[in-house]
Amino acid sequence: MIVDLPRPVRAFCAFLLLMGAPTAALFAQSGGAVVRGMVRDGRTREPLVGATVGVPELNRGTATDPEGRFELSLPTGKHAVRVTFLGYEPLTRTVSVSDADTRLDFMLQPTESQLDEAVVEGSREKLSDKLKTPQMSVERLTIAEAKLLPALFGEVDILKTLQLKPGVQNGGEGTTGLFVRGGSNDQNLVLLDGALVYNPQHLFGLFSVFNPDAVSSVDLYKGGFPAQFGGRLSSVVDVKSRDGVEDKWHASGGIGL
């Protein structure tokens, strides 16, 4: 069906056509192209997946596909294409883009970051102690750790501190009895520098016989203890006293009950 438009309408349409021709020519002159390429490792030539390819001045960018390929639409002219990837040196290359598509490949070089040294410190042990490791179900307690915990009547008690370890229960509030993993109090072997301690409790179990200022460390074996500690069913408490210093004198003390 043909519609006969009025003369003013036809004149206005002709004016729009004349104005659109220069605009179309202008867009054709300022066209662009597609930049295609790959991003690879500079040493192994392996494709880099997820590398970022972009032009910061135009705020345009893309990422490489699983094969390391990318496509980026850019207008004609010279542009600085920047490629970045984690663990590799960034690379910037100036590209002259014309109306035809451009092929552009990048080779990124890995970066070598020098980390600071890692210092591993441990307690000095005797050769005989190293031969016993690895030892399971062992709780090691130092006097410095024991003094960080609140103590009954203001006095640090080694046996009361051991009651806070997993698998250990006390016989009553404020007493020094140890009940390790369901065992009774008389099934624990208590040693002081290798000597057997028959009764490690004083004053109906309120205090222990160990002076914390004279103790160096305490090892609690809750299971699987070595054969030299045989003779008990529940646990072994191995207390080691301090050796002392022979070249100088010093004193320490405290006030308690």
Solvent accessible surface area in square Angstrom, and as a share of the most:
residue,aa,sasa,rsa
1,M,222,0.99
2,I,172,0.87
3,V,96,0.55
4,D,120,0.62
5,L,74,0.37
6,P,77,0.48
7,R,183,0.67
8,P,99,0.62
9,V,66,0.38
10,R,118,0.43
11,A,63,0.48
12,F,120,0.50
13,C,58,0.35
14,A,50,0.39
15,F,112,0.47
16,L,93,0.46
17,L,138,0.69
18,L,129,0.64
19,M,112,0.50
20,G,36,0.35
21,A,61,0.47
22,P,85,0.53
23,T,66,0.39
24,A,64,0.50
25,A,50,0.39
26,L,116,0.58
27,F,144,0.60
28,A,77,0.59
29,Q,142,0.63
30,S,71,0.46
31,G,27,0.26
32,G,38,0.37
33,A,10,0.08
34,V,37,0.21
35,V,1,0.00
36,R,92,0.33
37,G,2,0.02
38,M,11,0.05
39,V,0,0.00
40,R,72,0.26
41,D,12,0.06
42,G,11,0.10
43,R,148,0.54
44,T,85,0.49
45,R,129,0.47
46,E,103,0.46
47,P,49,0.31
48,L,12,0.06
49,V,80,0.46
50,G,40,0.38
51,A,0,0.00
52,T,71,0.41
53,V,0,0.00
54,G,9,0.09
55,V,1,0.01
56,P,94,0.59
57,E,117,0.53
58,L,62,0.31
59,N,144,0.74
60,R,113,0.41
61,G,49,0.48
62,T,42,0.24
63,A,58,0.45
64,T,8,0.05
65,D,57,0.29
66,P,111,0.70
67,E,105,0.47
68,G,0,0.00
69,R,109,0.40
70,F,8,0.03
71,E,103,0.46
72,L,12,0.06
73,S,66,0.43
74,L,4,0.02
75,P,43,0.27
76,T,49,0.28
77,G,33,0.31
78,K,153,0.65
79,H,16,0.07
80,A,38,0.30
81,V,1,0.00
82,R,99,0.36
83,V,0,0.00
84,T,43,0.25
85,F,58,0.24
86,L,168,0.84
87,G,42,0.40
88,Y,38,0.15
89,E,93,0.42
90,P,67,0.42
91,L,55,0.27
92,T,72,0.42
93,R,90,0.33
94,T,95,0.55
95,V,10,0.06
96,S,77,0.50
97,V,5,0.03
98,S,63,0.41
99,D,106,0.55
100,A,66,0.52
101,D,83,0.43
102,T,32,0.19
103,R,140,0.51
104,L,19,0.10
105,D,57,0.30
106,F,0,0.00
107,M,72,0.32
108,L,1,0.01
109,Q,89,0.40
110,P,33,0.21
111,T,51,0.30
112,E,141,0.63
113,S,93,0.60
114,Q,173,0.77
115,L,147,0.73
116,D,131,0.68
117,E,145,0.65
118,A,95,0.74
119,V,112,0.65
120,V,142,0.82
121,E,152,0.68
122,G,74,0.71
123,S,87,0.56
124,R,239,0.87
125,E,58,0.26
126,K,148,0.63
127,L,132,0.65
128,S,61,0.39
129,D,40,0.21
130,K,116,0.49
131,L,138,0.69
132,K,82,0.35
133,T,80,0.46
134,P,135,0.85
135,Q,57,0.25
136,M,156,0.69
137,S,37,0.24
138,V,46,0.26
139,E,40,0.18
140,R,115,0.42
141,L,5,0.03
142,T,50,0.29
143,I,20,0.10
144,A,73,0.56
145,E,83,0.37
146,A,2,0.01
147,K,108,0.46
148,L,149,0.74
149,L,70,0.35
150,P,132,0.83
151,A,41,0.32
152,L,68,0.34
153,F,100,0.41
154,G,63,0.60
155,E,67,0.30
156,V,32,0.19
157,D,15,0.08
158,I,0,0.00
159,L,3,0.02
160,K,34,0.14
161,T,11,0.06
162,L,0,0.00
163,Q,25,0.11
164,L,124,0.62
165,K,46,0.20
166,P,93,0.59
167,G,39,0.38
168,V,10,0.06
169,Q,130,0.58
170,N,64,0.33
171,G,50,0.49
172,G,27,0.26
173,E,167,0.75
174,G,18,0.18
175,T,37,0.21
176,T,1,0.01
177,G,6,0.05
178,L,6,0.03
179,F,66,0.28
180,V,2,0.01
181,R,144,0.53
182,G,83,0.80
183,G,13,0.13
184,S,44,0.28
185,N,58,0.30
186,D,116,0.60
187,Q,57,0.25
188,N,16,0.08
189,L,16,0.08
190,V,10,0.06
191,L,18,0.09
192,L,63,0.31
193,D,89,0.46
194,G,59,0.57
195,A,59,0.46
196,L,69,0.34
197,V,28,0.16
198,Y,188,0.71
199,N,99,0.51
200,P,21,0.13
201,Q,34,0.15
202,H,104,0.46
203,L,103,0.51
204,F,197,0.82
205,G,5,0.05
206,L,59,0.30
207,F,45,0.19
208,S,17,0.11
209,V,54,0.31
210,F,13,0.05
211,N,88,0.45
212,P,26,0.16
213,D,50,0.26
214,A,50,0.39
215,V,5,0.03
216,S,54,0.35
217,S,21,0.14
218,V,0,0.00
219,D,3,0.02
220,L,0,0.00
221,Y,18,0.07
222,K,13,0.06
223,G,20,0.20
224,G,69,0.67
225,F,43,0.18
226,P,26,0.17
227,A,99,0.77
228,Q,109,0.49
229,F,19,0.08
230,G,50,0.48
231,G,66,0.64
232,R,78,0.29
233,L,149,0.74
234,S,11,0.07
235,S,0,0.00
236,V,0,0.00
237,V,0,0.00
238,D,14,0.07
239,V,0,0.00
240,K,74,0.31
241,S,37,0.24
242,R,126,0.46
243,D,149,0.77
244,G,53,0.51
245,V,74,0.43
246,E,178,0.80
247,D,126,0.65
248,K,132,0.56
249,W,248,0.87
250,H,115,0.51
251,A,104,0.81
252,S,86,0.55
253,G,72,0.69
254,G,75,0.72
255,I,173,0.88
256,G,38,0.37
257,L,147,0.73
